[in-house]
């Protein structure tokens, strides 16, 4: 465990939740954090978008889930959606950073995350921002006659006055996606959410509203947050070489994406935590109304889906796992 003197007095864990799937995932996140043995140095903050012109339906969390979250120790705070909203829900994590106080380190977690062990043991360096390395080469998609990886990423670094060459990983060859700084935006951290959020918002809006010509063939939906994130991290002096990466998406946290994928590919510890935190009657009473949890957890379909896969020999691509789950009738979201 890191020396207590090196750890900040408080770290805010930020997640964004709204009515529907995300509020149920947020409940699982809160329950897993509560059961993990993490100290109260880590405070879970659930950012809740408020009704407004960017939300055709009321996005606020339901009363039953709200009580479950607060009983598990979470604090729910509102934020206004001014730029993204329902049209691009991945962008809500960017705007939600404004709900956190300045100069208090934060750890952002997507709601589809379980905490598996005490976060106090993770050697976070909040002065060195970074994010999850559990990702595939999803962006950019290289077209036959279009710009390659280097030209596409260089155009973005140039846009924001950043040094492109220092972001490269020389362990990988030119035009291989791993050479270029790229993260999964489901986990990221820094010492100041206001500074991080301001840069994240400015970067994302610039790319969305005025993309460089090199992006003419590229889709930014749903990838905008993951395109902007490495530029923000690099600009703040961070990168891919953080000690916490040995713990995130490993013994400390599990970003499972969807419950069928959790059962198909995650290790036994993640399944054990999921089934333990959902077992109490007061929890079951609330969560059983949500079909993916009711069927996958309480009705045992998750265990049946799990039996289809060998965790020591999984398909290399996530899409292959999804396809098999769909063929066998276990796909839910």
C-alpha positions as CSV (number, residue, x, y, z in Angstrom):
1,X,0.0,0.0,0.0
2,X,1.3,3.5,-0.8
3,X,2.6,5.6,2.1
4,X,-0.3,7.4,3.7
5,X,1.7,10.6,3.6
6,X,1.8,10.5,-0.2
7,X,-2.0,10.1,-0.5
8,X,-4.3,13.1,-0.7
9,X,-6.7,13.5,2.1
10,X,-9.7,13.1,-0.2
11,X,-10.3,11.7,-3.7
12,X,-13.6,12.1,-5.4
13,X,-14.7,9.2,-7.5
14,X,-16.9,10.6,-10.3
15,X,-19.5,8.7,-12.2
16,X,-22.4,10.0,-14.4
17,X,-25.8,8.4,-14.0
18,X,-29.2,9.0,-15.3
19,X,-32.6,7.2,-15.6
20,X,-32.4,3.7,-17.2
21,X,-29.3,1.5,-17.6
22,X,-26.8,3.9,-16.2
23,X,-28.6,4.4,-12.8
24,X,-28.6,0.6,-12.3
25,X,-25.0,0.3,-13.2
26,X,-24.2,3.2,-10.8
27,X,-25.9,1.2,-8.0
28,X,-23.7,-1.8,-8.7
29,X,-20.6,0.5,-8.7
30,X,-21.6,2.1,-5.4
31,X,-22.4,-1.3,-3.8
32,X,-19.0,-2.7,-5.0
33,X,-17.1,0.3,-3.7
34,X,-18.9,-0.1,-0.3
35,X,-17.9,-3.8,-0.1
36,X,-14.4,-3.4,-1.3
37,X,-12.7,-2.2,1.9
38,X,-11.8,1.1,0.4
39,X,-11.4,3.8,3.0
40,X,-13.6,6.9,3.2
41,X,-10.7,8.9,1.8
42,X,-12.4,7.9,-1.5
43,X,-15.9,9.6,-1.8
44,X,-18.3,8.5,-4.6
45,X,-20.0,11.4,-6.4
46,X,-22.7,10.6,-8.8
47,X,-23.3,13.4,-11.3
48,X,-26.9,13.6,-12.4
49,X,-27.9,15.6,-15.5
50,X,-30.8,17.9,-15.0
51,X,-33.8,18.3,-17.3
52,X,-33.3,20.9,-20.1
53,X,-33.5,21.4,-23.8
54,X,-30.8,18.8,-24.6
55,X,-32.9,16.1,-22.9
56,X,-36.2,15.1,-24.6
57,X,-36.9,12.9,-21.5
58,X,-36.3,13.6,-17.9
59,X,-32.8,12.2,-17.2
60,X,-33.0,12.2,-13.4
61,X,-32.4,9.1,-11.3
62,X,-35.4,7.2,-10.0
63,X,-36.4,7.4,-6.4
64,X,-35.6,3.8,-5.5
65,X,-32.2,3.9,-7.1
66,X,-31.5,7.3,-5.5
67,X,-32.1,5.7,-2.1
68,X,-30.0,2.7,-2.9
69,X,-27.1,5.0,-4.0
70,X,-27.2,7.2,-0.9
71,X,-27.5,4.2,1.4
72,X,-24.3,2.9,-0.2
73,X,-22.5,6.1,0.6
74,X,-22.8,8.0,-2.7
75,X,-23.4,11.7,-3.0
76,X,-25.6,12.7,-5.9
77,X,-24.9,16.2,-7.4
78,X,-26.7,17.9,-10.3
79,X,-25.1,19.4,-13.4
80,X,-26.4,21.2,-16.4
81,X,-26.0,19.8,-20.0
82,X,-25.0,22.7,-22.2
83,X,-23.2,21.1,-25.0
84,X,-24.0,17.3,-25.3
85,X,-27.0,15.8,-23.5
86,X,-28.9,13.0,-25.1
87,X,-27.4,13.6,-28.5
88,X,-24.0,12.5,-27.3
89,X,-24.3,10.9,-23.9
90,X,-20.5,10.1,-23.8
91,X,-19.9,13.8,-23.6
92,X,-21.8,14.1,-20.3
93,X,-18.7,12.9,-18.4
94,X,-16.9,16.0,-19.7
95,X,-19.6,18.4,-18.5
96,X,-20.0,16.5,-15.2
97,X,-16.5,17.5,-14.2
98,X,-17.8,20.9,-13.4
99,X,-19.8,19.4,-10.6
100,X,-16.6,18.6,-8.6
101,X,-14.8,21.1,-6.4
102,X,-11.4,22.4,-7.7
103,X,-8.1,21.2,-6.5
104,X,-9.4,17.9,-5.1
105,X,-8.1,14.9,-7.0
106,X,-10.6,12.9,-8.9
107,X,-10.9,9.4,-10.4
108,X,-13.5,9.1,-13.1
109,X,-15.2,5.7,-13.5
110,X,-17.8,4.8,-16.0
111,X,-20.9,3.4,-14.3
112,X,-20.3,0.0,-15.8
113,X,-17.4,-0.6,-13.4
114,X,-17.0,-2.7,-10.3
115,X,-14.5,-2.0,-7.5
116,X,-12.9,-5.3,-6.6
117,X,-10.3,-4.4,-3.9
118,X,-9.4,-1.3,-1.8
119,X,-8.5,1.7,-3.9
120,X,-6.2,2.8,-1.2
121,X,-3.6,0.3,-2.4
122,X,-3.6,1.7,-6.0
123,X,-0.5,3.9,-6.5
124,X,-2.2,6.8,-8.1
125,X,-0.1,9.8,-8.9
126,X,-2.7,12.5,-9.4
127,X,-0.1,15.0,-10.7
128,X,0.5,12.6,-13.6
129,X,-2.9,12.3,-15.5
130,X,-3.6,9.1,-17.3
131,X,-6.5,6.8,-18.3
132,X,-7.4,3.2,-18.9
133,X,-5.2,1.2,-21.3
134,X,-7.8,-1.5,-21.8
135,X,-8.8,-0.6,-25.3
136,X,-8.7,-1.8,-28.9
137,X,-7.6,0.2,-32.0
138,X,-11.1,1.6,-32.6
139,X,-10.0,5.1,-33.9
140,X,-9.0,6.3,-36.4
141,X,-10.4,3.9,-39.0
142,X,-7.8,4.1,-41.8
143,X,-9.3,4.4,-45.3
144,X,-7.4,3.2,-48.4
145,X,-6.7,6.6,-49.8
146,X,-7.0,8.7,-46.7
147,X,-4.5,9.9,-44.1
148,X,-2.7,7.3,-41.9
149,X,-2.5,7.1,-38.1
150,X,0.5,9.5,-37.9
151,X,-1.0,12.2,-40.2
152,X,-4.4,12.0,-38.5
153,X,-3.1,12.3,-34.9
154,X,-0.4,14.8,-35.8
155,X,-3.1,17.1,-37.2
156,X,-4.9,17.1,-33.8
157,X,-1.7,17.7,-31.8
158,X,-0.9,20.6,-34.1
159,X,-4.4,22.0,-33.6
160,X,-3.7,22.3,-29.9
161,X,-0.1,23.3,-30.0
162,X,1.1,20.0,-28.6
163,X,4.3,18.1,-29.3
164,X,3.3,15.0,-31.3
165,X,6.6,13.2,-31.4
166,X,6.9,13.0,-27.6
167,X,3.5,11.2,-27.4
168,X,4.6,8.3,-29.4
169,X,5.5,4.8,-28.0
170,X,8.7,3.8,-29.9
171,X,8.1,0.2,-28.9
172,X,5.6,-0.1,-31.8
173,X,6.2,0.6,-35.5
174,X,4.9,3.4,-37.6
175,X,1.3,3.2,-38.6
176,X,0.4,0.6,-35.9
177,X,-2.3,2.0,-33.6
178,X,-0.5,1.2,-30.3
179,X,2.3,3.6,-31.2
180,X,-0.1,6.5,-30.8
181,X,-1.5,7.7,-27.4
182,X,-5.0,6.3,-27.1
183,X,-7.0,5.4,-24.0
184,X,-10.3,3.9,-23.0
185,X,-12.2,6.9,-21.6
186,X,-14.0,4.8,-19.0
187,X,-11.3,5.6,-16.4
188,X,-9.1,8.7,-16.0
189,X,-7.7,10.8,-13.2
190,X,-6.0,14.1,-12.3
191,X,-5.4,16.4,-9.4
192,X,-7.9,19.1,-10.5
193,X,-11.3,18.3,-12.1
194,X,-11.9,21.9,-13.1
195,X,-8.7,22.3,-15.0
196,X,-9.1,18.9,-16.6
197,X,-12.8,19.5,-17.4
198,X,-12.1,22.9,-19.0
199,X,-9.4,21.4,-21.3
200,X,-11.5,18.4,-22.1
201,X,-14.5,20.5,-23.0
202,X,-12.5,23.0,-25.2
203,X,-10.7,20.2,-27.0
204,X,-13.9,18.1,-27.6
205,X,-15.9,21.1,-28.9
206,X,-13.1,22.2,-31.2
207,X,-12.8,18.7,-32.7
208,X,-16.6,18.3,-33.0
209,X,-17.4,21.8,-34.4
210,X,-14.3,22.4,-36.6
211,X,-12.4,19.1,-37.3
212,X,-9.1,19.3,-39.1
213,X,-9.3,18.2,-42.8
214,X,-7.5,15.0,-41.9
215,X,-10.6,13.8,-40.1
216,X,-12.9,14.1,-43.0
217,X,-13.4,10.4,-43.3
218,X,-13.5,9.7,-39.6
219,X,-16.6,9.2,-37.4
220,X,-16.6,11.0,-34.0
221,X,-19.7,9.3,-32.7
222,X,-19.1,7.6,-30.3
223,X,-15.3,8.2,-30.4
224,X,-15.1,12.0,-29.6
225,X,-14.3,11.6,-26.0
226,X,-11.6,9.1,-26.7
227,X,-10.1,11.3,-29.4
228,X,-10.0,14.3,-27.1
229,X,-8.8,12.5,-24.0
230,X,-5.2,11.7,-25.0
231,X,-4.7,15.3,-26.1
232,X,-5.9,16.6,-22.7
233,X,-3.7,14.1,-20.8
234,X,-0.6,14.9,-22.9
235,X,-1.2,18.6,-22.6
236,X,-1.3,18.3,-18.8
237,X,2.0,16.4,-18.7
238,X,0.6,12.9,-18.4
239,X,0.8,9.8,-20.5
240,X,0.7,6.0,-20.6
241,X,3.3,5.2,-18.0
242,X,1.4,5.3,-14.7
243,X,2.0,2.8,-12.0
244,X,-1.7,2.6,-11.4
245,X,-2.2,0.8,-14.7
246,X,-1.1,-2.4,-13.0
247,X,-4.2,-2.1,-10.8
248,X,-6.8,-0.4,-12.9
249,X,-8.7,-3.0,-15.1
250,X,-7.0,-5.6,-13.0
251,X,-7.1,-6.4,-9.3
252,X,-8.7,-3.1,-8.2
253,X,-11.4,-2.4,-10.8
254,X,-13.3,-4.1,-13.6
255,X,-14.7,-2.1,-16.5
256,X,-17.1,-4.8,-17.7
257,X,-19.1,-2.7,-20.3
258,X,-22.3,-4.9,-20.2
259,X,-23.4,-7.7,-18.0
260,X,-23.2,-10.4,-20.7
261,X,-19.6,-9.4,-21.4
262,X,-18.8,-9.5,-17.7
263,X,-20.0,-13.1,-17.4
264,X,-18.3,-14.1,-20.7
265,X,-14.8,-12.7,-20.2
266,X,-14.1,-11.3,-16.7
267,X,-12.3,-13.3,-14.0
268,X,-14.0,-15.1,-11.2
269,X,-13.5,-12.3,-8.7
270,X,-15.6,-9.9,-10.7
271,X,-18.5,-12.4,-10.9
272,X,-18.2,-13.1,-7.2
273,X,-18.4,-9.4,-6.3
274,X,-21.3,-8.9,-8.6
275,X,-23.3,-11.7,-7.2
276,X,-22.5,-10.9,-3.6
277,X,-23.5,-7.2,-3.7
278,X,-26.8,-8.0,-5.5
279,X,-27.8,-10.8,-3.0
280,X,-29.3,-8.8,-0.1
281,X,-33.0,-8.6,-0.2
282,X,-33.2,-4.8,0.0
283,X,-31.0,-4.6,-3.0
284,X,-32.7,-7.4,-4.9
285,X,-36.1,-5.7,-4.4
286,X,-34.8,-2.6,-6.3
287,X,-32.5,-4.2,-8.9
288,X,-34.8,-7.1,-10.0
289,X,-37.0,-4.6,-11.9
290,X,-34.2,-4.1,-14.4
291,X,-34.2,-7.0,-16.9
292,X,-30.5,-7.4,-17.5
293,X,-29.8,-7.8,-13.8
294,X,-32.9,-9.8,-13.2
295,X,-32.2,-12.3,-16.0
296,X,-28.4,-12.4,-15.9
297,X,-27.9,-12.4,-12.2
298,X,-31.0,-13.5,-10.4
299,X,-32.2,-16.0,-13.0
300,X,-28.8,-17.5,-13.7
301,X,-28.5,-16.7,-17.4
302,X,-25.1,-15.1,-16.8
303,X,-23.7,-18.3,-15.5
304,X,-25.0,-20.1,-18.6
305,X,-23.4,-17.5,-20.8
306,X,-20.1,-17.9,-18.9
307,X,-20.0,-21.6,-19.6
308,X,-19.7,-20.8,-23.3
309,X,-16.3,-19.3,-23.0
310,X,-12.8,-20.3,-21.9
311,X,-11.3,-17.3,-20.1
312,X,-7.8,-18.6,-20.9
313,X,-8.6,-18.7,-24.6
314,X,-11.0,-15.8,-25.4
315,X,-11.4,-14.4,-28.9
316,X,-9.0,-11.6,-29.5
317,X,-11.7,-9.1,-30.5
318,X,-14.6,-8.1,-28.3
319,X,-16.9,-8.2,-31.3
320,X,-16.4,-11.9,-31.6
321,X,-17.5,-12.4,-28.0
322,X,-20.6,-10.2,-28.6
323,X,-21.5,-12.1,-31.7
324,X,-21.4,-15.5,-30.0
325,X,-23.5,-14.1,-27.1
326,X,-26.0,-12.9,-29.6
327,X,-26.1,-16.2,-31.5
328,X,-26.7,-18.1,-28.2
329,X,-29.5,-15.7,-27.1
330,X,-27.6,-14.2,-24.1
331,X,-27.1,-10.6,-25.4
332,X,-28.7,-7.9,-23.4
333,X,-28.0,-4.2,-22.8
